[in-house]
Amino acid sequence: MLGSACQFSRPASGVTPTVWTDPVTHTLNNPLFCRYVSLNAEDMKYSKPNKYGKATWYALVDGCGLQPGDYFVGSEGTFFVAALQALLPILVVECNRTVTLSRVPRQTAVGAVSYSGMTQQNETPYVSGVPCSILQGTKGEKNEADLPGDVRLPWWVLLMPASVGTVLYGDLIVDDLGKRYIASSVELTDLGYRITAMQANT
């Protein structure tokens, strides 16, 4: 792991959805430079392995010119830089999924109108191909139907950089496995987005 070569790539200045939707200009298809990086499970003594439910790592790498939201890709996987704090290790997030984020226009008409719920026909993607972390959250919610064979609807915690743009409550997130999630809580911090989402059962 120590000294494994990884490619760093950065979203274009003033990130717009075009960066995430156009394969030609996609940030991960245009690496800026190559550097050596060493990852550890937030243990500078390298004596502890990573654990379940933990997406964050420390990255030992030349941080000159880097900024939060930068990605690097190498033999250890895909990661984005969450924090570059003075005199502290660089905090990165391991990405295990690639997602597309969509939004359904809000219904403003009144009276007899067509169905305005979330369907594939009215979903409008605003970013796609975004590497992020999706890990299991709480135990989940009880299915409203409450049938004998029903199981709880799982909750998930998503971490992604702020460069994706504005993520809102109720946005639809679809990963590369086809799983669909609805953003229930969206928190934007200096580390990026932390999103709590419920898995959609449609």
HULIN-V232839 format. One record per backbone hydrogen bond with DSSP energy under -0.5 kcal/mol. CO is the residue of the C=O (numbers start at 1). NH is the residue of the N-H. Records with the same first field share a line. If there is no record, write none. Layout:
BEGIN
CO = NH  NH
END
This chain:
BEGIN
1 = 4
4 = 37
5 = 75
6 = 35
7 = 73
8 = 32  33
9 = 71
16 = 19  20
17 = 20  21
18 = 22
19 = 27
21 = 23
22 = 25  26
26 = 29
27 = 30
33 = 8
35 = 6
37 = 4
38 = 60
40 = 42  58
43 = 46
48 = 41
51 = 54
55 = 94
57 = 92
58 = 40  60
59 = 61  90
60 = 38
61 = 63
63 = 66
67 = 70
70 = 81
71 = 9
72 = 79
73 = 7
74 = 77
77 = 74
78 = 95
79 = 72
80 = 82  93
81 = 69
83 = 91
85 = 88
90 = 59  92
91 = 82  83
92 = 57
93 = 80
94 = 96
95 = 78
97 = 132
98 = 176
99 = 130
100 = 174
101 = 126  127
102 = 172
103 = 105  124
106 = 108
111 = 113
117 = 119
119 = 122  123
122 = 105
123 = 125
124 = 103
127 = 101
129 = 131
130 = 99
132 = 96  97
133 = 159
135 = 157
138 = 155
141 = 153
143 = 146
147 = 150
152 = 154
153 = 141
154 = 199
155 = 137
156 = 158  197
157 = 135
158 = 195
159 = 133
160 = 193
161 = 164
162 = 165
165 = 167
168 = 171
171 = 183
172 = 102
173 = 181
174 = 100
175 = 178
179 = 175
180 = 200
181 = 173  183
182 = 198
183 = 170
185 = 187  196
187 = 189  194
189 = 192
192 = 189
193 = 160
194 = 187
195 = 158  197
196 = 184  185
197 = 156
198 = 182
END
